[in-house]
Amino acid sequence: MDFIIGGLAGAGATIFTNPMDVVKTRLQLQGELRARSEHSTRYRGIFHALYVIAKADGALALQKGLAPAMLLGFSMNSVRLGMYHIAEVQGWTKIDGDVSLHKTLFWSSASGVMSGLAANPASVVKTRMQAAAHPSIAVGRQHVYDGMMDGFAKIYKFEGLRGFFAGVNATCMRLAIGSAAQLTTFSTVKAYLLAHGHFNESPATLAFSASLVCGVVCVLLETPLDVVNTRLYNQGSSSKGEVLYKGVIDCLTKTYKTEGLHGLYKGIGPLYLRIAPHTTLSLVIWDMLNILFDNKRNS
């Protein structure tokens, strides 16, 4: 039940945040390994990207990759939040009844890594479907899939099982850092607010307030690795053309050399607008479902 609650929270939040994920993916692939003066700008920011995508491909294009995104949200959060909640319930994140920073860091990082392994295949399909666009606004390598299942089938056919785990190292690194930052910040801020007498009678407001802090911390730490993730997911195999990156470090190095620090923080705006509400929605839903389940179990 802990894993199902976490999965439902993640999948539910994805419906509302997927358009920002589409915009983020396009911005991160735009001008790939080119200096800012060497490429045309298809997307000039969040709102321009939303307008251009809707104009060229229709408004529904803003929900491209929704099916794998929801599968990703469910599989990732079922493992991550479910595993972390078990650690909380068992007292593995505390010392003498108080939240332990190093224990929450360990269990949140471990849950992040495991969720990355579970969700990577869905992440690859989602990214490629979100990047696919009308030629007039296309950025990055274009993969044509007739839906999620077709995407899975074509990746297996042309790239084998290896294709499902493209960028998995970056995924695990990003989720270990992001999950540690998110869940540790969430638990620590909640404990701090409760200790100072805030929101004792309003668990929803407590969860909402703590999750707002999480969003800011996560986006600052995650963006460079998220750029790497997007590019490794989308590059495909050598059979489809030149492979630009050999791995995480190679991608970080090449991106920084050709695009500068700006390149490593491409898409930070939509990433924040995706992470902040997604973090808020998933953590609040998760907290409320856990409270509801615990109340029923204890009654």
LINJOGI-V445626 format. One record per backbone hydrogen bond with DSSP energy under -0.5 kcal/mol. NH is the residue of the N-H (numbers start at 1). CO is the residue of the C=O. If there is no record, write none. Layout:
# LINJOGI-V445626
nh:co
NH:CO
NH:CO
This chain:
# LINJOGI-V445626
nh:co
5:1
6:2
7:3
8:4
9:5
10:6
11:7
12:8
13:9
14:10
15:11
16:12
16:13
17:13
18:14
20:17
21:17
22:18
23:19
24:20
25:21
26:22
27:23
28:24
29:25
30:26
32:29
34:31
38:35
39:36
42:40
49:45
50:46
51:47
52:48
53:49
54:50
55:51
56:52
57:53
58:54
61:58
62:59
63:60
64:61
66:63
69:65
70:66
71:67
72:68
73:69
74:70
75:71
76:72
77:73
78:74
79:75
80:76
81:77
82:77
82:78
83:79
84:80
85:81
86:82
87:83
88:84
89:85
90:86
91:88
92:87
93:87
94:91
95:98
98:95
100:93
101:99
104:100
105:101
106:102
107:103
108:104
109:105
110:106
111:107
112:108
113:109
114:110
115:111
116:112
117:113
118:114
119:115
120:116
123:119
124:120
125:121
126:122
127:123
128:124
129:125
130:126
131:127
132:128
137:134
138:134
138:135
139:131
143:141
145:143
147:145
151:147
152:148
153:149
154:150
155:151
156:152
157:153
158:154
159:155
160:155
160:156
163:159
163:160
164:160
164:161
165:161
165:162
166:163
168:165
171:167
172:168
173:169
174:170
175:171
176:172
177:173
178:174
179:175
180:176
181:177
182:178
183:179
184:179
184:180
185:181
186:182
187:183
188:184
189:185
190:186
191:187
192:188
193:189
194:190
195:191
196:192
197:194
198:193
202:199
206:202
207:203
208:204
209:205
210:206
211:207
212:208
213:209
214:210
215:211
216:212
217:213
218:214
219:215
220:216
221:217
222:218
223:219
226:222
227:223
228:224
229:225
230:226
231:227
232:228
233:229
234:230
235:231
236:232
240:237
241:238
244:242
251:247
252:248
253:249
254:250
255:251
256:252
257:253
258:254
259:255
260:255
260:256
263:259
263:260
264:260
265:261
265:262
266:263
268:265
271:267
272:268
273:269
274:270
275:271
276:272
277:273
278:274
279:275
280:276
281:277
282:278
283:279
284:280
285:281
286:282
287:283
288:284
289:285
290:286
291:287
292:288
293:289
294:290
295:291
296:292
297:293
298:294
299:295
